[in-house]
Amino acid sequence: MDFKKNPKQKNQRFFVMNFKKNPKQKKKRFFVMDFKKNKRGWIRIVEVFISILLMTGVLMLVIDRDVFEERDVSLEIHEMQISILRNVELDNSLRGDVLLASLPVSWNNFGTSGLTSVRDEIISRTSADFICEAKLCSLQDNCLFDNSIEENVYVQRVIIAADLEIYSPRQLKLFCWSG
């Protein structure tokens, strides 16, 4: 291989390959860049690459902000459920009503099973954006939700075991979803 300059272009070089098997075959030329003489071109390529990286980074930040601005419903529902269940657990009259009820009690039967005050407490403390229903079961039951809902259903439970006079362990499960 030997390098020859192309007379028409100043900054380019070609290397020529001779194939000695057939002397009549033309010499093939391959383009080789001269990196030292084309510094400006490489600098432009690096500048464009860095600008594309910067624009991509800014675009990713803008997209991430839109995702984080959405309301985190799960945290809000979780805090509301804990507040409602803690209030039922710590209020002596509500606690007594839960301990005296016969098991299991679904949400539709809370009014007839002596749990009207518990039902009213859950409804009054539930935010307007959400719908909550409860179920009272024994500790051994799975206490599954009876309804079929298309939304995400968030569940919390509290175990109410006794008051000063009655020992009757049971669980109160609260099912909430956005409405």
N, C-alpha and C positions, 0 to 999 in steps of 0.2 A: 504494500500500500504506500502510495506517495501522495502528498498533499499538493494540490495545485490551486491557485487562486482563479476565481472566475473573473475574467477581465471586465465584464459588464457591471458587476456589483462589487463595491470596494470591501465591505465588511463580511463577506461570506467566503467560506472555503469549501472545497469539495475534496473528497479523497477518491482516488481512482483504483479500481480493482481490475487486474488483468487475469484472465482465465487462460492459462498456458496450454490447456488441452487443445483448444481450437484457436489458432492464431488469427483467423479471419473474423472471429466474433468481436463485436464492438466492445469497447471498454465501458463498464457501468460506473456511473457517478452517484455518490451518496452525499446528501447534504449534512454538513457538520456546522453547528453554531460556534461562533467565536464569542465566548462569554465575556471576555475582557472588553471587547469593543461594543457590546450591546448592554451596558449597565443600565441605561435609561429605560429600556424595555422591561427588564426584570424588576426594576424599582416600581414601575407602573403596575405590573402584575401583582406585586406584593401589596401595593396600596389598595388595589381593587379588592383583593382577598380580605384585607383587614377591614375595609369599609363594609363588605358583605357580612363579616362576623359581627360588627357593631350594630348593623341594622337588624340582624337576626336576634341579637341580645335584647335590643329595645322592643322588638315585636313580642318576644317571649315574656317580657315584663308586663306589657300591656295586656296580653292574654291572661296571665296569671292574676292580675288585679281583678278582672271581670269574674273569674272563678271564685275568688275570695269574697267578693261583695255579696254573693248569694247568702241568704239567711241560713244559719245552721239550726235546723229545726230539731235535730236529735238532742242537742244540748239543752235547748229550751224546754222540750217535753220532759227530759230526764229530771231537770230541776223542779218542774211543776209536779211531776209524779211523786218525787221524794217529799216535797212539801205537803202534799195532800195525805200521803200515807203516814207521815210522821205526825200530822195533826190527829188523824184517826187513832193512831197508836197511843198517843199521850193524853188524849181527852178521855177522862174516866167514863162519861156517859156514853160516848161513841164506842169505847172499848167494851163496856158492859153489854151494849146492844149486839155487838159482834159475837161475844161469848155466849149469849143466850139464844142465838138463832140456830135453827136446825139446818144441817148441812145436806147437800150442797145448795147454794143459793145463786142463781144466775141474776143478771142485771134486771131483767124484766120482773123478777119476783122480789126485789128488794123492798118494794112498798108493802107487800102482803106478809113478809117474814119479820116484821118489826125492825127493819133496817132503813126506815124512811129518813131518819136523821142522818144516817151515813150517806145515803143517796143524795140528800139535799146538800150536805157538806161537799161531796165530790163535784156536784154540778156547780155550786157557788164558787168553788176555788178553781174551776177549769177555765182557762182562757177562752175568749170568743173564737180564736183561730183553730181550736182543737175540739175533738170529740173524745170523751172518755167514758168507758164502761168498766164495771168491776165484777168480780166473781169471788164468792166465798166458798172455800173448800177445806177438806181436812188435809193434814200434812202429807198423807200417803197418796192422795189423788194428784193427777197431772194438772188438773185445773186448766183445761184448754179453753181457748176462746171459741164461742159457739158460732159467731157470725163469719161470713166470708167478705173480706174488705180488699179492694184493689190497691189501697194505699199501703205504705209501710206502717206496721203496727208496732208500737213501742210498749214493752211490758216491764213493770216493776212489781215487786211483792213485798209484803210485810207479814211477819209471823206474830200473831197475837195469841199468847199462851194462857194468861191468867190475870185475874185481878185479886183483890184481897179475899174473895169468897169462892171463886170458881176457878178450877183448873180444867181447861178444855182447849188444847192447842189446835190452831187452825191458821190458814193463810188467806190473806186478802190480796188478790191480784188485780192490778189496775192496768187496763189496756187503753192506750191512747193513740190517736192518729190525727193528721191534719185534715181539717174539714173545710 
